[in-house]
Amino acid sequence: MTVETDGPPYCLHGLNAVYLKQHGWYRIDARGNKPGVVAEFSPPVENLAFQIVDIAERDFPEIWAEPLPLVVNALTWNKTVELVCENLPDVEVMPSNPSGKPED
C-alpha cells in the first residue's frame, strides 16, 4: 500500500485472518476504527482499514499460515525503514481460493 494516498513510497501491511464456521476464512485489520478509518467486523463483508488507491498497490486475498519467507527476509535483513522501502519484495498475485478452505 502507499504510504501517502498518491503513489510511492510503498509499505508492507499485514492482516489477520480468523476462521468463522459460517463464513470460512475472514480477513480482519487489527488496527480497528479511528477517525477516518472504518475497519468494522461485519462478516461476510470485509471492511479493511484501507483500500487500494494506486495502480501499483496489491491486495493478496489468500491466507497464509506463516509469513512469506521473502517478507520476513526483507524485514530482517534491511535494518532501517528506508532500506526496507528500497527493497520491498515483489510477490505475484495468486488466484484466490474460492472454497475458503486452507490449502495444504
MOPAC internal coordinates of N, CA, C and O (Angstrom, degrees):
PM7 1SCF
backbone

  N    0.0000 0     0.00 0     0.00 0    0    0    0
  C    1.4464 1     0.00 0     0.00 0    1    0    0
  C    1.5137 1   109.22 1     0.00 0    2    1    0
  O    1.2310 1   120.94 1   -22.26 1    3    2    1
  N    1.2962 1   115.81 1   157.74 1    3    2    1
  C    1.4524 1   119.48 1   179.19 1    5    3    2
  C    1.5233 1   109.97 1   -76.36 1    6    5    3
  O    1.2310 1   121.05 1   -30.42 1    7    6    5
  N    1.3173 1   115.59 1   149.58 1    7    6    5
  C    1.4547 1   120.60 1   176.45 1    9    7    6
  C    1.5298 1   108.45 1   -73.50 1   10    9    7
  O    1.2310 1   121.09 1   138.64 1   11   10    9
  N    1.3156 1   115.53 1   -41.36 1   11   10    9
  C    1.4608 1   121.32 1   174.65 1   13   11   10
  C    1.5286 1   106.67 1  -100.94 1   14   13   11
  O    1.2310 1   119.68 1    21.70 1   15   14   13
  N    1.3114 1   118.22 1  -158.30 1   15   14   13
  C    1.4662 1   119.53 1  -179.78 1   17   15   14
  C    1.5192 1   112.69 1  -111.51 1   18   17   15
  O    1.2310 1   119.93 1  -167.73 1   19   18   17
  N    1.3171 1   117.75 1    12.27 1   19   18   17
  C    1.4639 1   118.36 1  -175.83 1   21   19   18
  C    1.5269 1   112.53 1  -137.79 1   22   21   19
  O    1.2310 1   120.28 1  -130.37 1   23   22   21
  N    1.3267 1   117.07 1    49.63 1   23   22   21
  C    1.4551 1   120.36 1   175.56 1   25   23   22
  C    1.5124 1   113.51 1   101.12 1   26   25   23
  O    1.2310 1   120.81 1    21.44 1   27   26   25
  N    1.3521 1   116.06 1  -158.56 1   27   26   25
  C    1.4591 1   120.45 1  -174.86 1   29   27   26
  C    1.5212 1   111.59 1   -54.94 1   30   29   27
  O    1.2310 1   118.92 1   -25.11 1   31   30   29
  N    1.3223 1   119.67 1   154.89 1   31   30   29
  C    1.4636 1   126.43 1     2.87 1   33   31   30
  C    1.5253 1   111.75 1   -79.47 1   34   33   31
  O    1.2310 1   121.45 1   -21.38 1   35   34   33
  N    1.3231 1   114.82 1   158.62 1   35   34   33
  C    1.4523 1   122.18 1  -179.18 1   37   35   34
  C    1.5167 1   110.49 1  -105.69 1   38   37   35
  O    1.2310 1   120.64 1   -16.11 1   39   38   37
  N    1.3296 1   116.39 1   163.89 1   39   38   37
  C    1.4578 1   120.70 1   177.78 1   41   39   38
  C    1.5220 1   109.35 1  -142.85 1   42   41   39
  O    1.2310 1   120.92 1   -16.64 1   43   42   41
  N    1.3170 1   115.84 1   163.36 1   43   42   41
  C    1.4604 1   121.45 1   173.79 1   45   43   42
  C    1.5211 1   108.13 1   -87.99 1   46   45   43
  O    1.2310 1   120.44 1   -35.55 1   47   46   45
  N    1.3132 1   116.77 1   144.45 1   47   46   45
  C    1.4588 1   120.28 1   174.38 1   49   47   46
  C    1.5167 1   107.44 1  -144.16 1   50   49   47
  O    1.2310 1   120.53 1   -53.03 1   51   50   49
  N    1.3023 1   116.59 1   126.97 1   51   50   49
  C    1.4606 1   120.69 1   179.89 1   53   51   50
  C    1.5168 1   111.40 1  -105.40 1   54   53   51
  O    1.2310 1   121.52 1   -27.45 1   55   54   53
  N    1.3059 1   114.70 1   152.55 1   55   54   53
  C    1.4587 1   121.96 1   177.45 1   57   55   54
  C    1.5237 1   108.94 1  -117.23 1   58   57   55
  O    1.2310 1   120.68 1   -16.05 1   59   58   57
  N    1.2972 1   116.31 1   163.95 1   59   58   57
  C    1.4569 1   122.14 1   170.85 1   61   59   58
  C    1.5176 1   107.85 1  -101.26 1   62   61   59
  O    1.2310 1   120.94 1   -18.86 1   63   62   61
  N    1.3122 1   115.82 1   161.14 1   63   62   61
  C    1.4609 1   120.31 1   175.39 1   65   63   62
  C    1.5207 1   108.35 1  -136.39 1   66   65   63
  O    1.2310 1   121.24 1   -37.55 1   67   66   65
  N    1.3031 1   115.23 1   142.45 1   67   66   65
  C    1.4610 1   121.37 1   175.56 1   69   67   66
  C    1.5195 1   107.88 1  -124.63 1   70   69   67
  O    1.2310 1   120.80 1   -30.48 1   71   70   69
  N    1.3190 1   116.08 1   149.52 1   71   70   69
  C    1.4686 1   119.65 1   176.30 1   73   71   70
  C    1.5158 1   107.87 1   -98.15 1   74   73   71
  O    1.2310 1   121.02 1   -60.12 1   75   74   73
  N    1.3122 1   115.65 1   119.88 1   75   74   73
  C    1.4601 1   122.18 1   178.64 1   77   75   74
  C    1.5194 1   108.00 1  -110.16 1   78   77   75
  O    1.2310 1   120.47 1   -57.52 1   79   78   77
  N    1.3049 1   116.71 1   122.48 1   79   78   77
  C    1.4644 1   121.40 1  -175.31 1   81   79   78
  C    1.5283 1   112.13 1   -51.04 1   82   81   79
  O    1.2310 1   120.19 1   140.65 1   83   82   81
  N    1.3158 1   117.23 1   -39.35 1   83   82   81
  C    1.4687 1   121.43 1  -177.75 1   85   83   82
  C    1.5240 1   113.87 1   -76.65 1   86   85   83
  O    1.2310 1   119.80 1   157.99 1   87   86   85
  N    1.3406 1   117.98 1   -22.01 1   87   86   85
  C    1.4614 1   120.61 1  -170.53 1   89   87   86
  C    1.5254 1   115.09 1  -127.69 1   90   89   87
  O    1.2310 1   119.72 1   168.81 1   91   90   89
  N    1.3207 1   118.14 1   -11.19 1   91   90   89
  C    1.4602 1   120.35 1  -174.66 1   93   91   90
  C    1.5145 1   110.27 1    83.77 1   94   93   91
  O    1.2310 1   120.55 1    24.23 1   95   94   93
  N    1.3327 1   116.56 1  -155.77 1   95   94   93
  C    1.4556 1   121.16 1  -179.07 1   97   95   94
  C    1.5198 1   110.19 1   -70.46 1   98   97   95
  O    1.2310 1   120.85 1   -44.26 1   99   98   97
  N    1.3110 1   115.97 1   135.74 1   99   98   97
  C    1.4618 1   123.21 1  -175.48 1  101   99   98
  C    1.5297 1   108.40 1  -135.72 1  102  101   99
  O    1.2310 1   120.57 1   -59.76 1  103  102  101
  N    1.3427 1   116.51 1   120.24 1  103  102  101
  C    1.4642 1   121.01 1  -179.96 1  105  103  102
  C    1.5192 1   110.29 1   -82.16 1  106  105  103
  O    1.2310 1   121.22 1   -40.98 1  107  106  105
  N    1.3273 1   115.28 1   139.02 1  107  106  105
  C    1.4610 1   121.32 1   178.54 1  109  107  106
  C    1.5271 1   109.04 1  -132.83 1  110  109  107
  O    1.2310 1   121.15 1   -26.58 1  111  110  109
  N    1.3036 1   115.41 1   153.42 1  111  110  109
  C    1.4545 1   121.93 1   177.21 1  113  111  110
  C    1.5195 1   107.27 1  -107.93 1  114  113  111
  O    1.2310 1   120.78 1   -69.61 1  115  114  113
  N    1.3137 1   116.11 1   110.39 1  115  114  113
  C    1.4620 1   121.25 1  -171.79 1  117  115  114
  C    1.5325 1   113.98 1   -67.35 1  118  117  115
  O    1.2310 1   120.14 1   169.62 1  119  118  117
  N    1.3214 1   117.33 1   -10.38 1  119  118  117
  C    1.4663 1   118.24 1   179.65 1  121  119  118
  C    1.5100 1   111.89 1   -68.03 1  122  121  119
  O    1.2310 1   120.31 1   155.73 1  123  122  121
  N    1.3177 1   117.00 1   -24.27 1  123  122  121
  C    1.4530 1   119.73 1   178.04 1  125  123  122
  C    1.5135 1   113.46 1    70.79 1  126  125  123
  O    1.2310 1   121.22 1    17.06 1  127  126  125
  N    1.2947 1   115.27 1  -162.94 1  127  126  125
  C    1.4531 1   121.76 1  -175.10 1  129  127  126
  C    1.5195 1   111.79 1   -93.01 1  130  129  127
  O    1.2310 1   121.63 1   -32.14 1  131  130  129
  N    1.3174 1   114.49 1   147.86 1  131  130  129
  C    1.4552 1   123.58 1   171.54 1  133  131  130
  C    1.5206 1   105.53 1  -159.80 1  134  133  131
  O    1.2310 1   118.60 1    -8.30 1  135  134  133
  N    1.2993 1   120.27 1   171.70 1  135  134  133
  C    1.4628 1   119.63 1  -179.21 1  137  135  134
  C    1.5327 1   111.58 1   -52.95 1  138  137  135
  O    1.2310 1   120.97 1   -54.53 1  139  138  137
  N    1.3195 1   115.75 1   125.47 1  139  138  137
  C    1.4529 1   121.58 1   179.31 1  141  139  138
  C    1.5167 1   114.88 1    85.09 1  142  141  139
  O    1.2310 1   119.77 1   175.45 1  143  142  141
  N    1.3365 1   118.05 1    -4.55 1  143  142  141
  C    1.4653 1   122.17 1  -179.82 1  145  143  142
  C    1.5253 1   108.60 1  -127.44 1  146  145  143
  O    1.2310 1   121.01 1   -60.23 1  147  146  145
  N    1.3272 1   115.68 1   119.77 1  147  146  145
  C    1.4635 1   120.57 1   178.51 1  149  147  146
  C    1.5211 1   107.51 1  -119.69 1  150  149  147
  O    1.2310 1   120.76 1   -76.42 1  151  150  149
  N    1.3276 1   116.16 1   103.58 1  151  150  149
  C    1.4655 1   121.74 1   179.99 1  153  151  150
  C    1.5243 1   108.43 1  -122.24 1  154  153  151
  O    1.2310 1   121.36 1  -119.83 1  155  154  153
  N    1.3171 1   115.00 1    60.17 1  155  154  153
  C    1.4597 1   120.24 1  -174.58 1  157  155  154
  C    1.5201 1   112.02 1   -70.67 1  158  157  155
  O    1.2310 1   121.13 1   -32.48 1  159  158  157
  N    1.3089 1   115.44 1   147.52 1  159  158  157
  C    1.4576 1   122.99 1   174.51 1  161  159  158
  C    1.5230 1   106.65 1   -90.03 1  162  161  159
  O    1.2310 1   120.60 1   -80.45 1  163  162  161
  N    1.3399 1   116.46 1    99.55 1  163  162  161
  C    1.4704 1   120.10 1  -177.76 1  165  163  162
  C    1.5258 1   110.24 1  -143.58 1  166  165  163
  O    1.2310 1   120.27 1  -112.37 1  167  166  165
  N    1.3531 1   117.08 1    67.63 1  167  166  165
  C    1.4639 1   120.25 1  -179.43 1  169  167  166
  C    1.5193 1   111.28 1   -57.21 1  170  169  167
  O    1.2310 1   119.37 1   -32.53 1  171  170  169
  N    1.3075 1   118.80 1   147.47 1  171  170  169
  C    1.4509 1   127.34 1     7.05 1  173  171  170
  C    1.5304 1   113.29 1   -89.71 1  174  173  171
  O    1.2310 1   119.66 1  -176.05 1  175  174  173
  N    1.3308 1   118.25 1     3.95 1  175  174  173
  C    1.4642 1   121.26 1  -178.20 1  177  175  174
  C    1.5232 1   109.81 1   -83.57 1  178  177  175
  O    1.2310 1   120.49 1   -52.91 1  179  178  177
  N    1.3342 1   116.68 1   127.09 1  179  178  177
  C    1.4597 1   120.83 1   175.35 1  181  179  178
  C    1.5123 1   109.47 1   -78.38 1  182  181  179
  O    1.2310 1   120.76 1   -45.99 1  183  182  181
  N    1.3147 1   116.15 1   134.01 1  183  182  181
  C    1.4586 1   122.12 1   174.82 1  185  183  182
  C    1.5182 1   107.75 1  -129.73 1  186  185  183
  O    1.2310 1   120.75 1  -101.56 1  187  186  185
  N    1.3237 1   116.17 1    78.44 1  187  186  185
  C    1.4523 1   120.91 1  -179.25 1  189  187  186
  C    1.5227 1   110.04 1   -77.55 1  190  189  187
  O    1.2310 1   120.86 1   -22.18 1  191  190  189
  N    1.3330 1   115.96 1   157.82 1  191  190  189
  C    1.4627 1   120.69 1  -174.69 1  193  191  190
  C    1.5215 1   112.98 1   -62.91 1  194  193  191
  O    1.2310 1   120.35 1   144.78 1  195  194  193
  N    1.3325 1   116.94 1   -35.22 1  195  194  193
  C    1.4538 1   119.62 1  -176.24 1  197  195  194
  C    1.5130 1   110.24 1  -133.38 1  198  197  195
  O    1.2310 1   120.49 1   -36.90 1  199  198  197
  N    1.3022 1   116.67 1   143.10 1  199  198  197
  C    1.4518 1   123.05 1   177.63 1  201  199  198
  C    1.5268 1   109.31 1  -102.43 1  202  201  199
  O    1.2310 1   120.64 1   -19.12 1  203  202  201
  N    1.3107 1   116.39 1   160.88 1  203  202  201
  C    1.4599 1   120.78 1   174.90 1  205  203  202
  C    1.5293 1   108.21 1   -66.58 1  206  205  203
  O    1.2310 1   121.09 1   -51.41 1  207  206  205
  N    1.3385 1   115.52 1   128.59 1  207  206  205
  C    1.4642 1   119.97 1  -179.26 1  209  207  206
  C    1.5237 1   112.63 1  -124.16 1  210  209  207
  O    1.2310 1   120.27 1   174.02 1  211  210  209
  N    1.3332 1   117.10 1    -5.98 1  211  210  209
  C    1.4554 1   120.82 1  -177.50 1  213  211  210
  C    1.5267 1   108.78 1  -130.47 1  214  213  211
  O    1.2310 1   120.04 1   -37.26 1  215  214  213
  N    1.3157 1   117.53 1   142.74 1  215  214  213
  C    1.4599 1   122.54 1  -176.66 1  217  215  214
  C    1.5300 1   112.71 1   -59.93 1  218  217  215
  O    1.2310 1   119.70 1   155.16 1  219  218  217
  N    1.3304 1   118.17 1   -24.84 1  219  218  217
  C    1.4616 1   121.30 1  -179.25 1  221  219  218
  C    1.5275 1   113.32 1   -88.10 1  222  221  219
  O    1.2310 1   119.66 1   174.85 1  223  222  221
  N    1.3296 1   118.25 1    -5.15 1  223  222  221
  C    1.4602 1   121.05 1   177.73 1  225  223  222
  C    1.5256 1   109.97 1   -77.69 1  226  225  223
  O    1.2310 1   120.60 1   -23.39 1  227  226  225
  N    1.3231 1   116.46 1   156.61 1  227  226  225
  C    1.4581 1   121.71 1   178.68 1  229  227  226
  C    1.5205 1   110.31 1  -135.14 1  230  229  227
  O    1.2310 1   121.48 1   -35.68 1  231  230  229
  N    1.3222 1   114.77 1   144.32 1  231  230  229
  C    1.4565 1   122.36 1   172.32 1  233  231  230
  C    1.5193 1   106.15 1  -117.79 1  234  233  231
  O    1.2310 1   120.31 1   -57.29 1  235  234  233
  N    1.3123 1   117.02 1   122.71 1  235  234  233
  C    1.4560 1   121.78 1  -179.62 1  237  235  234
  C    1.5255 1   107.94 1  -101.71 1  238  237  235
  O    1.2310 1   119.83 1   -75.63 1  239  238  237
  N    1.3282 1   117.92 1   104.37 1  239  238  237
  C    1.4609 1   120.87 1  -173.58 1  241  239  238
  C    1.5348 1   114.64 1   -75.09 1  242  241  239
  O    1.2310 1   120.31 1   165.12 1  243  242  241
  N    1.3414 1   117.01 1   -14.88 1  243  242  241
  C    1.4542 1   118.02 1  -177.69 1  245  243  242
  C    1.5347 1   110.98 1   -72.47 1  246  245  243
  O    1.2310 1   121.32 1   -23.48 1  247  246  245
  N    1.3243 1   115.09 1   156.52 1  247  246  245
  C    1.4556 1   122.12 1  -179.75 1  249  247  246
  C    1.5263 1   107.76 1  -106.61 1  250  249  247
  O    1.2310 1   120.38 1   -53.37 1  251  250  249
  N    1.3081 1   116.87 1   126.63 1  251  250  249
  C    1.4662 1   121.81 1   178.49 1  253  251  250
  C    1.5263 1   109.07 1  -111.95 1  254  253  251
  O    1.2310 1   120.61 1   -46.01 1  255  254  253
  N    1.3257 1   116.44 1   133.99 1  255  254  253
  C    1.4649 1   121.32 1   179.07 1  257  255  254
  C    1.5242 1   111.11 1   -69.95 1  258  257  255
  O    1.2310 1   120.37 1   152.44 1  259  258  257
  N    1.3030 1   116.91 1   -27.56 1  259  258  257
  C    1.4599 1   122.89 1   179.42 1  261  259  258
  C    1.5294 1   108.45 1  -130.14 1  262  261  259
  O    1.2310 1   120.01 1   -28.48 1  263  262  261
  N    1.3273 1   117.58 1   151.52 1  263  262  261
  C    1.4629 1   118.81 1   175.74 1  265  263  262
  C    1.5311 1   110.58 1   -62.23 1  266  265  263
  O    1.2310 1   120.78 1   -31.34 1  267  266  265
  N    1.3104 1   116.11 1   148.66 1  267  266  265
  C    1.4599 1   119.66 1   177.53 1  269  267  266
  C    1.5267 1   109.59 1   -63.57 1  270  269  267
  O    1.2310 1   120.10 1   -46.06 1  271  270  269
  N    1.3332 1   117.41 1   133.94 1  271  270  269
  C    1.4687 1   119.96 1  -179.40 1  273  271  270
  C    1.5289 1   113.34 1   -54.99 1  274  273  271
  O    1.2310 1   119.43 1   142.30 1  275  274  273
  N    1.3306 1   118.68 1   -37.70 1  275  274  273
  C    1.4654 1   118.59 1  -179.10 1  277  275  274
  C    1.5211 1   112.01 1   -68.01 1  278  277  275
  O    1.2310 1   119.70 1   152.71 1  279  278  277
  N    1.3282 1   118.18 1   -27.29 1  279  278  277
  C    1.4671 1   120.43 1   175.32 1  281  279  278
  C    1.5267 1   109.47 1   -73.30 1  282  281  279
  O    1.2310 1   120.53 1   134.42 1  283  282  281
  N    1.3424 1   116.59 1   -45.58 1  283  282  281
  C    1.4649 1   120.25 1   177.53 1  285  283  282
  C    1.5266 1   109.98 1   -58.68 1  286  285  283
  O    1.2310 1   120.50 1   136.12 1  287  286  285
  N    1.3377 1   116.64 1   -43.88 1  287  286  285
  C    1.4630 1   120.40 1   179.07 1  289  287  286
  C    1.5232 1   111.79 1   -61.18 1  290  289  287
  O    1.2310 1   120.22 1   136.22 1  291  290  289
  N    1.3220 1   117.18 1   -43.78 1  291  290  289
  C    1.4688 1   120.17 1   179.91 1  293  291  290
  C    1.5247 1   110.91 1   -61.54 1  294  293  291
  O    1.2310 1   120.53 1   140.42 1  295  294  293
  N    1.3267 1   116.60 1   -39.58 1  295  294  293
  C    1.4614 1   120.33 1  -179.69 1  297  295  294
  C    1.5234 1   112.32 1   -75.75 1  298  297  295
  O    1.2310 1   120.16 1   152.73 1  299  298  297
  N    1.3312 1   117.29 1   -27.27 1  299  298  297
  C    1.4653 1   121.55 1  -178.73 1  301  299  298
  C    1.5255 1   111.98 1   -84.10 1  302  301  299
  O    1.2310 1   120.29 1   134.79 1  303  302  301
  N    1.3139 1   117.04 1   -45.21 1  303  302  301
  C    1.4646 1   121.46 1  -172.45 1  305  303  302
  C    1.5224 1   113.42 1   -80.31 1  306  305  303
  O    1.2310 1   119.87 1   151.19 1  307  306  305
  N    1.3103 1   117.85 1   -28.81 1  307  306  305
  C    1.4613 1   120.99 1  -179.48 1  309  307  306
  C    1.5238 1   108.13 1   -93.79 1  310  309  307
  O    1.2310 1   120.88 1   -68.83 1  311  310  309
  N    1.3057 1   115.93 1   111.17 1  311  310  309
  C    1.4651 1   121.66 1  -168.78 1  313  311  310
  C    1.5263 1   115.33 1   -82.03 1  314  313  311
  O    1.2310 1   119.68 1   174.16 1  315  314  313
  N    1.3295 1   118.21 1    -5.84 1  315  314  313
  C    1.4617 1   120.29 1   177.95 1  317  315  314
  C    1.5291 1   108.97 1  -131.67 1  318  317  315
  O    1.2310 1   121.23 1   -19.98 1  319  318  317
  N    1.3101 1   115.25 1   160.02 1  319  318  317
  C    1.4683 1   120.56 1   176.75 1  321  319  318
  C    1.5224 1   109.78 1   -59.14 1  322  321  319
  O    1.2310 1   120.60 1   140.27 1  323  322  321
  N    1.3188 1   116.45 1   -39.73 1  323  322  321
  C    1.4624 1   120.40 1  -179.14 1  325  323  322
  C    1.5298 1   110.93 1   -62.43 1  326  325  323
  O    1.2310 1   120.36 1   137.65 1  327  326  325
  N    1.3416 1   116.91 1   -42.35 1  327  326  325
  C    1.4662 1   119.92 1   178.70 1  329  327  326
  C    1.5242 1   111.66 1   -66.83 1  330  329  327
  O    1.2310 1   120.02 1   140.31 1  331  330  329
  N    1.3118 1   117.56 1   -39.69 1  331  330  329
  C    1.4722 1   119.91 1   176.08 1  333  331  330
  C    1.5224 1   109.00 1   -60.49 1  334  333  331
  O    1.2310 1   120.27 1   133.53 1  335  334  333
  N    1.3230 1   117.10 1   -46.47 1  335  334  333
  C    1.4678 1   121.41 1  -179.38 1  337  335  334
  C    1.5286 1   111.38 1   -60.41 1  338  337  335
  O    1.2310 1   120.08 1   142.99 1  339  338  337
  N    1.3167 1   117.45 1   -37.01 1  339  338  337
  C    1.4662 1   121.27 1   179.41 1  341  339  338
  C    1.5281 1   112.34 1   -75.34 1  342  341  339
  O    1.2310 1   120.08 1   161.15 1  343  342  341
  N    1.3351 1   117.46 1   -18.85 1  343  342  341
  C    1.4616 1   121.71 1  -174.45 1  345  343  342
  C    1.5201 1   112.83 1  -127.25 1  346  345  343
  O    1.2310 1   120.62 1  -142.21 1  347  346  345
  N    1.3254 1   116.43 1    37.79 1  347  346  345
  C    1.4638 1   119.49 1   178.40 1  349  347  346
  C    1.5276 1   109.75 1   -62.31 1  350  349  347
  O    1.2310 1   120.56 1   -44.04 1  351  350  349
  N    1.3364 1   116.54 1   135.96 1  351  350  349
  C    1.4610 1   118.73 1   177.99 1  353  351  350
  C    1.5173 1   110.78 1   -70.31 1  354  353  351
  O    1.2310 1   120.78 1   -30.22 1  355  354  353
  N    1.3164 1   116.11 1   149.78 1  355  354  353
  C    1.4562 1   121.81 1   177.59 1  357  355  354
  C    1.5258 1   106.96 1  -109.63 1  358  357  355
  O    1.2310 1   120.40 1   -57.48 1  359  358  357
  N    1.3121 1   116.85 1   122.52 1  359  358  357
  C    1.4546 1   122.39 1  -175.75 1  361  359  358
  C    1.5214 1   108.67 1  -119.39 1  362  361  359
  O    1.2310 1   120.70 1   -45.25 1  363  362  361
  N    1.3138 1   116.27 1   134.75 1  363  362  361
  C    1.4624 1   120.87 1   175.82 1  365  363  362
  C    1.5233 1   109.77 1   -69.05 1  366  365  363
  O    1.2310 1   120.21 1   -40.48 1  367  366  365
  N    1.3152 1   117.20 1   139.52 1  367  366  365
  C    1.4565 1   121.04 1   174.77 1  369  367  366
  C    1.5174 1   107.52 1   -73.65 1  370  369  367
  O    1.2310 1   120.82 1   -56.09 1  371  370  369
  N    1.3275 1   116.04 1   123.91 1  371  370  369
  C    1.4564 1   121.48 1  -179.43 1  373  371  370
  C    1.5221 1   109.43 1   -93.71 1  374  373  371
  O    1.2310 1   119.75 1   -27.91 1  375  374  373
  N    1.3478 1   118.08 1   152.09 1  375  374  373
  C    1.4678 1   119.02 1   174.98 1  377  375  374
  C    1.5192 1   109.52 1   -60.35 1  378  377  375
  O    1.2310 1   120.26 1   -36.82 1  379  378  377
  N    1.3092 1   117.11 1   143.18 1  379  378  377
  C    1.4638 1   119.96 1  -179.82 1  381  379  378
  C    1.5210 1   109.97 1   -73.28 1  382  381  379
  O    1.2310 1   121.43 1   -20.31 1  383  382  381
  N    1.3127 1   114.86 1   159.69 1  383  382  381
  C    1.4547 1   122.71 1  -179.79 1  385  383  382
  C    1.5263 1   107.82 1   -95.23 1  386  385  383
  O    1.2310 1   119.40 1   -80.25 1  387  386  385
  N    1.3389 1   118.76 1    99.75 1  387  386  385
  C    1.4623 1   120.14 1  -173.71 1  389  387  386
  C    1.5223 1   114.07 1   -66.32 1  390  389  387
  O    1.2310 1   119.86 1   159.89 1  391  390  389
  N    1.3332 1   117.88 1   -20.11 1  391  390  389
  C    1.4744 1   119.32 1  -178.44 1  393  391  390
  C    1.5212 1   111.33 1   -75.19 1  394  393  391
  O    1.2310 1   119.81 1   158.59 1  395  394  393
  N    1.3299 1   117.97 1   -21.41 1  395  394  393
  C    1.4601 1   120.40 1  -177.43 1  397  395  394
  C    1.5119 1   112.60 1    77.59 1  398  397  395
  O    1.2310 1   119.66 1   179.69 1  399  398  397
  N    1.3347 1   118.26 1    -0.31 1  399  398  397
  C    1.4541 1   120.88 1  -179.48 1  401  399  398
  C    1.5169 1   109.09 1   -93.91 1  402  401  399
  O    1.2310 1   120.20 1   -36.07 1  403  402  401
  N    1.3374 1   117.22 1   143.93 1  403  402  401
  C    1.4607 1   118.59 1   179.07 1  405  403  402
  C    1.5297 1   110.01 1   -63.69 1  406  405  403
  O    1.2310 1   121.19 1   -36.40 1  407  406  405
  N    1.3258 1   115.32 1   143.60 1  407  406  405
  C    1.4594 1   120.00 1   178.82 1  409  407  406
  C    1.5180 1   109.34 1   -93.81 1  410  409  407
  O    1.2310 1   120.73 1   -31.15 1  411  410  409
  N    1.3255 1   116.21 1   148.85 1  411  410  409
  C    1.4666 1   120.82 1   179.07 1  413  411  410
  C    1.4910 1   111.24 1   -73.51 1  414  413  411
  O    1.2310 1   120.10 1   180.00 1  415  414  413

